[in-house]
Amino acid sequence: MERIRLKANGTILLGEKITCDGFAYGHPLRVQTHIHCDHMIAFNTSKANQIILMSSETRDLLVAQFDADLPHRTNVVGLSFESPYEVEGHVVELVRSNHMLGSAQVKVTCNDGYRVGYSSDFSWPLDRVIQVDELIVDSTYGDPKVARSYGQNDVDEKLIELVFARLKAERQTAIVGSNGRLHQALALLGNLVDCPILCSRRVFPLVGVYEKYGHVMPNVLAVDSVVALSLLRQDVPCLAFVTFQDRRHLAWVDRFSKISLSAYTTGNHDPVLDYGNGDCRIAFTDHADFEGTLNYVAATGADVVWADPRSGNAEALATAISQRLGIKARMSPRERSLAWG
């Protein structure tokens, strides 16, 4: 049996006992690498059937986001990074991936000593990389055609420039993106701007968790608060942070100048894609680019690499790993089964 497998629904299996970011019947433990919705596959099913292991930061973020029964569940375990956790002869270790607060790489040492790992989503460079024999790696920017010639500092400076230009012109401005990425931008911009800052329903509850773990965050208003609603009615210049999901339900965002945080379709030499109508997209991303992905793979020491096909560039990445690094690599096939879970 393969040591690393990918189920049809996107669940990753590491060894014989561990699932990552999804559920599989007969596996006693699930690792939740971070809170993004594409990694929350069958989370409620796992709550009823598995121990769910995650970083303490991720647990706090999930409690803030969903609350419900999570604080009272003994099978939802917050673990310190780099602290081993054993289940039925398999040892699990979480290492920071710097994708967002709490996000983790996963290393599993099987009962015979063989080490398998999952990068999950990650940025580059990293202070520490998991050391494994076999790896499944995120392929979001795994195509050499999307290698970027600029760095994160260039993108940060450009974002600040874009926001200040809009606020100077007294234009209400919305930063639209995913949680984590939005909070990174909030920490960057919040103490530089002199205007009210609003946060949408999915963004606001997580600000306090970021503060708890040492991130300096500005004072913010929930968009449905009395003060925020008054500012919106009066068209007061302000800066709003809105998730892609919340964006669909907030009609007032339509009249804002919008800056989307995503490297998708932005250029390799200019981080900004201008739509020509006052809106734009900027490559403010929490994923490693192509060269960073190759550097990550090399740093793991893996002899066998599976490129994760869920993010679209797996075949190109597997080819590049084989040709440039000389490591056995291929796109991970999806395991199909009619069995439950």
Helices and strands as residue ranges (DSSP letters): E 4-7, E 12-14, E 18-20, E 29-31, G 37-39, H 43-49, E 51-55, H 56-66, G 70-72, E 76-79, E 85-87, E 90-96, E 104-109, E 115-118, E 134-137, G 144-146, H 152-168, E 173-177, H 181-189, E 197-199, H 204-212, E 221-222, H 226-233, E 239-243, H 244-247, G 251-255, E 257-261, E 272-274, E 280-282, H 290-300, E 304-307, G 309-311, H 314-320, I 321-325, E 328-331, E 334-335
